[in-house]
Every structure is written in structure tokens, then in C-alpha cells.
């Protein structure tokens, strides 16, 4: 009887549309983080273990390309040029696929962010490939999870964790030269504000750049 019902449930969606709202088996998630002056967003689906052995099993075998989660490939969206594990990555939207292994994973950044799984994966669409170490989690992660960790002013790591495995890769956006260009342009304007002078003086002081010039800007604020 159970087999007959299962067979019907597999076939019936071909003929009807569901009229009952049900929770998604692998709900979508989105997480955003500012790194330097760049905004970086991860969009992905979150399958659950549900008692199954996943990574390193017949479901997600070592050495084989994996969609990394469920449904469509996770997307990484960046609004400024950054580096990812030391490789240049232009602003844009990309897909993330992986090849898990016991002690390391290969991370693939694909130019095609719209792939549903890896059924039509093409290596020719790879933009970047790099390898990172795999870490063993002491506590089992029930739901596939991606996010950001290890922050500072100019960098963060993306983490991927599920079951007892976690990998991380580094993103960097160092806006120093961009900030210097802004300061030069804005402090040189005829209508430069006290806020501009203050911000410029503060940045030069924090970075120990030409403290005499920082003093001149700070003095302008005090004089006003």
C-alpha cells in the first residue's frame, strides 16, 4: 500500500498543481556582509540531514562535483571587485560548486549562477578553482549552512558547514587607495564640509599618514 501511494505521489505532480502551502524541503536563505566597502551576499538552499549520512557517502561522494546544498547552485553576489583566496573576482553574480574530499574541498566559482544542480555543469564555465582545508565539527550541523566569519575592516571568510564538515575561504576588499582618492577629491572641493575635513583627518590619523595634513584638516573643523 505504501509503495502504491508513493508511486501516485511521484506521478500526480505531472498533472496537477498543489493548492496546499507546505514548508519547502530545502528552504532558501540569504545572508549579506559588508567587507571593506564591498557588499557581499550569499543566496542558497538549506537541506536537512534527516538521519542520513551525506558527505562522503553515495549521496555526496568524495571527489565528485556537488551542487553544494540543494536546488540551484549557491550564488555569491559582489558589488565591487574583490579578491577571493588571493584571486581577483570582478563585481557580479556567480555560482558556487564544490568537490568535497576527506581533508580538503575544491571550491569552484562558476560564471553561470543559474544552474539547477550540476546536471548541466560545464567546466568551461569555471571562473576560479582553489582548494581549502576541511575541518571536522564536534557538533553535527543538521541544516546546510553558509555565512561569514573572521571579520576585520577589509576581510572576512565565507564558511560552508553541514553534518560534521566545515570549510572556509577568504574574501578581501581593501579600499585604501579608493579612500585616498575620495579624500583628495572631496577636501579639494571649494564647498568641502567640516564633516569631510573631520573624516579625512580621522582616517589619516588612524592610518598614520601625513599627520601634519591631518592636523590642518582638524584645525579647519575647530576654526569653524
Secondary structure as UniProt FT lines:
FT   HELIX           2..12
FT   TURN            13..15
FT   TURN            25..26
FT   STRAND          27..35
FT   TURN            36..37
FT   STRAND          38..46
FT   TURN            50..51
FT   TURN            62..63
FT   STRAND          65..66
FT   STRAND          74..78
FT   STRAND          82..84
FT   TURN            85..86
FT   STRAND          87..89
FT   STRAND          92..100
FT   STRAND          104..110
FT   TURN            113..114
FT   TURN            117..120
FT   HELIX           123..125
FT   STRAND          126..149
FT   STRAND          155..172
FT   HELIX           176..187
FT   TURN            190..191
FT   HELIX           194..207
FT   HELIX           211..223
//
